[in-house]
Amino acid sequence: MSRPLRVPGDDGDLERVRHLVAGSEGDPLAPFALRPEKSYAFAPDGSAAVGYQVKIGLAVASGDPVGSPAGWEAAIAAFVATARARRRRIAVLGAGERARPLWAAYGLGHLAIGRDVVVQRSAFTVHGRRFRNLRQAIKRSHNAGVGVEIHREGEVLPEVVLELRGLMKRSRREDNRGFSMILGRLFDGQEPDAVIAVARDRSGAVVGAHRYLWAGKSDLSLDLPIRAQSAPNGVEERLIAEVVEWGAARGVERVSLAFAPFPDLFGDRGHLGPLGRIGYALVHLLDPLISVERLYRYLRKFHAFDQERYVMLRWRQVPWVLLALLLLEFAG
C-alpha cells in the first residue's frame, strides 16, 4: 500500500487550506481540496497549496493550487520537490488553463478531458429558443407539483437529515467517492455553511437534493446531487434554477454545476474523424461507472461550458496514470 508523502491533516494543514479555499475566486474545484484523505504541499510563504493523494506509487495533484495565483508556482515546486524526495511519479487531474503551463515546465504533457460548467448569474435565463429544453424540464417539475426548499447545512433539521440519508441509500448514491469533484462527508459538521437544496413531490416526499460548497465568497460549486429513481422529470434542472435564483439575492456570481467530460466527442459526432470515433467508443467504457454522454446531454441544456480541464502526465506513464485516476475517482 502506498504511504502518503504527508499524513493528511498534519500540523493543522486542513484549516490552513480552508482559509486558502475561502480566498480562491473563480475556481470551482477549490472546495474539493478539502477532502480529508488529501495531503498538501504549501508555498513557502503559505499563500497557496497543492492538494494531492498517493495511489500505486503516483502522487496525483487535484485541480489547480488553492490560494493566491501569485503563490501557485511555488506551491507546485514544493509538491514536485516532495514527490521527488520520496521517488514518486507525479500527475495532475483537472488542471485548469492558468496552471497548465506551470505543470508543463516539469515535463508533463497535457490531455484535455473536458470543461467546467459554470452558470453565470448575469447570463442565466430560461427564455429563448436556445434554452427551450431547460425551460421545458423546469416546467415539467412545476407541473408535477415539485417544491424546492433551501437550507444552510448547519441548520438542517434532524428529520430532514434522516430523509436525505434515506434517499442516498435508496438511490445507492455514495458520498465518499471522488477525488477532484466530490467532497462528500455530508452532515459531518465540517461544512455548516454549505447550501442544501431539497426537492419534494406533492406528497412531501424528498425526490432530489443538491449540496453546494462555497468557492471564495461569490461562487458555489455543486458537490453532491441525489435523485430518487421515481423523481419527476426536470427535478435536477429545477434545483439548479432555484439555487441560482437564491444565490442572486445573496451576491453569488457563479454556480458551478459539474464537469462535462469530452464535450467535443458528443457535440456533433458527424464531424468526428477516425481518432474521434475511437475516442467516443473508449469513453463509453466508463458507462458502468458514470454515464458520460447522458451527463453531457444534461449539462448542455445550460449552455455554460467554461474553461478546459486537463490531465497532466508523462506519456510513457499513461497506463499507470489512468489506473491511478480510476482508483482515486471511483474506488471510494
SVG drawing of the C-alpha trace seen along z (x, -y; Angstrom):
<svg xmlns="http://www.w3.org/2000/svg" viewBox="-49 -40 64 42">
<polyline fill="none" stroke="black" stroke-width="0.4" points="0.0,0.0 1.3,-3.5 2.1,-5.7 1.2,-9.4 4.0,-11.9 2.5,-13.6 -0.1,-12.4 -3.4,-14.2 -4.2,-16.9 -0.7,-17.2 0.0,-20.5 -3.4,-22.0 -3.0,-21.7 -6.7,-21.3 -7.5,-24.6 -4.8,-26.4 -6.2,-25.0 -9.7,-26.0 -8.5,-29.6 -6.9,-29.4 -10.1,-28.0 -12.1,-30.9 -9.9,-33.3 -9.9,-31.2 -12.1,-33.1 -13.1,-31.8 -12.0,-28.2 -15.0,-25.8 -12.7,-22.9 -11.2,-24.8 -13.6,-23.4 -12.7,-19.8 -9.1,-20.4 -10.7,-19.8 -11.3,-16.1 -9.9,-14.7 -7.8,-12.0 -5.7,-14.6 -2.2,-15.8 -0.8,-19.2 2.3,-20.9 2.5,-24.6 4.3,-27.6 7.0,-28.7 5.0,-31.8 1.8,-29.9 -0.1,-31.8 -1.0,-28.7 -1.2,-24.9 -1.5,-21.8 -3.8,-19.1 -2.9,-15.6 -3.2,-11.9 -0.8,-9.0 -2.1,-5.9 0.0,-3.0 3.2,-5.0 1.9,-8.0 1.4,-11.4 -1.7,-12.9 -2.4,-16.6 -6.1,-17.6 -7.1,-20.6 -5.3,-23.8 -3.5,-25.0 -5.7,-26.9 -4.9,-30.3 -3.3,-33.3 -2.3,-32.6 1.0,-34.5 1.9,-31.5 0.9,-28.8 4.3,-28.3 6.0,-28.0 3.3,-25.5 3.8,-23.4 7.6,-23.4 7.1,-22.3 4.9,-19.4 7.3,-18.3 10.3,-18.5 8.5,-16.5 7.4,-13.8 10.9,-13.6 12.4,-13.2 10.1,-10.2 10.7,-8.9 7.1,-9.3 6.0,-9.9 3.7,-12.9 0.5,-13.6 -2.4,-16.1 -6.1,-15.5 -8.2,-18.6 -5.5,-21.2 -7.0,-24.4 -5.8,-26.6 -4.0,-29.0 -2.0,-26.3 -1.2,-24.1 2.0,-26.0 3.3,-25.8 3.0,-22.0 4.3,-21.8 7.6,-23.3 8.2,-20.0 8.0,-18.0 4.3,-17.0 2.2,-16.7 -1.5,-17.5 -4.6,-15.7 -7.9,-17.6 -10.6,-15.8 -13.5,-18.2 -14.8,-21.6 -16.1,-23.2 -19.8,-24.0 -20.4,-27.3 -23.7,-29.3 -23.0,-33.0 -25.7,-34.8 -25.7,-37.7 -26.2,-35.4 -28.6,-32.9 -32.0,-32.7 -34.6,-30.1 -36.0,-32.2 -35.5,-32.0 -35.2,-29.1 -31.7,-28.2 -32.9,-27.4 -36.1,-25.6 -35.0,-22.2 -34.1,-23.7 -37.3,-25.7 -39.4,-22.6 -37.6,-20.5 -38.2,-23.1 -41.9,-23.4 -42.4,-19.7 -41.2,-19.8 -43.7,-22.5 -46.5,-20.6 -45.6,-17.6 -46.1,-19.6 -42.4,-19.7 -41.4,-22.3 -37.9,-23.3 -36.6,-24.4 -33.0,-25.7 -31.1,-25.3 -27.8,-26.1 -26.3,-22.7 -25.7,-23.6 -29.4,-24.4 -30.9,-21.4 -33.4,-19.7 -32.5,-16.2 -35.6,-14.7 -34.5,-16.2 -31.1,-14.7 -32.7,-11.3 -34.8,-11.8 -31.7,-12.7 -29.7,-9.8 -32.5,-7.5 -32.7,-8.9 -29.0,-8.4 -29.3,-4.8 -32.2,-4.1 -30.5,-5.7 -27.2,-3.9 -25.5,-7.3 -22.3,-7.3 -20.8,-10.5 -17.3,-9.2 -16.2,-8.6 -14.4,-11.0 -11.1,-12.9 -11.3,-16.1 -15.0,-17.0 -16.7,-15.4 -16.1,-16.5 -18.7,-14.2 -19.0,-13.6 -22.5,-15.0 -23.6,-16.4 -20.3,-15.7 -20.2,-19.2 -17.3,-20.4 -19.2,-22.4 -22.0,-24.2 -22.3,-26.9 -22.8,-24.5 -26.1,-25.1 -28.6,-22.2 -31.4,-22.4 -34.2,-19.8 -36.9,-18.9 -40.2,-17.4 -43.1,-16.0 -46.8,-16.7 -46.9,-14.3 -44.0,-16.0 -41.5,-13.1 -38.0,-14.1 -37.3,-13.2 -34.0,-15.0 -31.3,-17.2 -28.2,-19.1 -25.4,-20.1 -23.3,-23.2 -20.0,-24.4 -18.6,-27.9 -15.6,-28.6 -14.4,-32.1 -17.1,-34.5 -19.2,-34.7 -19.1,-31.2 -20.9,-28.0 -19.9,-24.5 -22.2,-21.5 -20.8,-18.8 -23.3,-16.0 -26.5,-15.6 -29.0,-13.0 -32.1,-12.0 -34.8,-9.4 -35.4,-6.9 -39.1,-7.9 -38.4,-11.6 -40.5,-13.6 -38.7,-14.8 -36.9,-18.2 -36.1,-17.9 -32.4,-18.4 -32.8,-21.3 -35.3,-22.9 -32.9,-22.5 -30.2,-24.3 -32.5,-27.1 -33.7,-27.7 -30.2,-27.8 -29.1,-30.3 -32.1,-32.5 -31.5,-32.1 -27.8,-33.0 -28.6,-36.0 -30.2,-37.7 -27.0,-36.9 -24.2,-38.0 -23.5,-34.7 -22.0,-35.4 -21.3,-31.9 -22.7,-28.4 -20.6,-25.5 -22.7,-22.5 -20.2,-19.8 -17.5,-18.8 -18.5,-18.0 -16.2,-15.2 -15.1,-15.3 -17.8,-17.6 -16.2,-17.7 -16.9,-14.0 -20.6,-14.4 -21.5,-17.7 -21.6,-16.6 -20.4,-13.1 -20.8,-13.6 -17.6,-15.7 -15.5,-13.1 -12.6,-11.7 -11.2,-8.1 -9.4,-9.1 -12.5,-10.9 -14.7,-7.8 -12.2,-5.6 -12.2,-8.1 -16.0,-8.1 -16.0,-4.3 -13.3,-4.3 -15.1,-6.9 -18.2,-4.7 -16.2,-2.1 -16.8,-4.3 -20.5,-3.8 -20.7,-1.3 -19.2,-4.0 -20.7,-7.2 -23.0,-7.7 -20.7,-10.2 -22.9,-11.0 -26.0,-11.3 -24.2,-13.7 -23.1,-15.8 -26.7,-16.0 -28.0,-17.1 -25.3,-19.8 -25.6,-21.1 -29.1,-22.5 -27.4,-25.3 -25.1,-26.5 -22.5,-27.2 -19.3,-25.5 -16.3,-27.2 -12.6,-26.6 -11.0,-23.4 -9.5,-20.9 -6.5,-18.6 -4.8,-15.5 -1.1,-16.4 1.3,-13.4 4.3,-11.9 3.3,-10.0 5.3,-6.9 3.3,-6.6 -0.2,-6.7 -1.4,-3.2 -0.1,-3.7 -1.7,-7.2 -5.1,-6.0 -5.2,-3.2 -4.4,-5.5 -7.0,-8.1 -9.7,-5.4 -8.9,-4.1 -8.9,-7.7 -12.2,-8.7 -14.3,-5.5 -12.8,-3.1 -14.1,-5.1"/>
</svg>
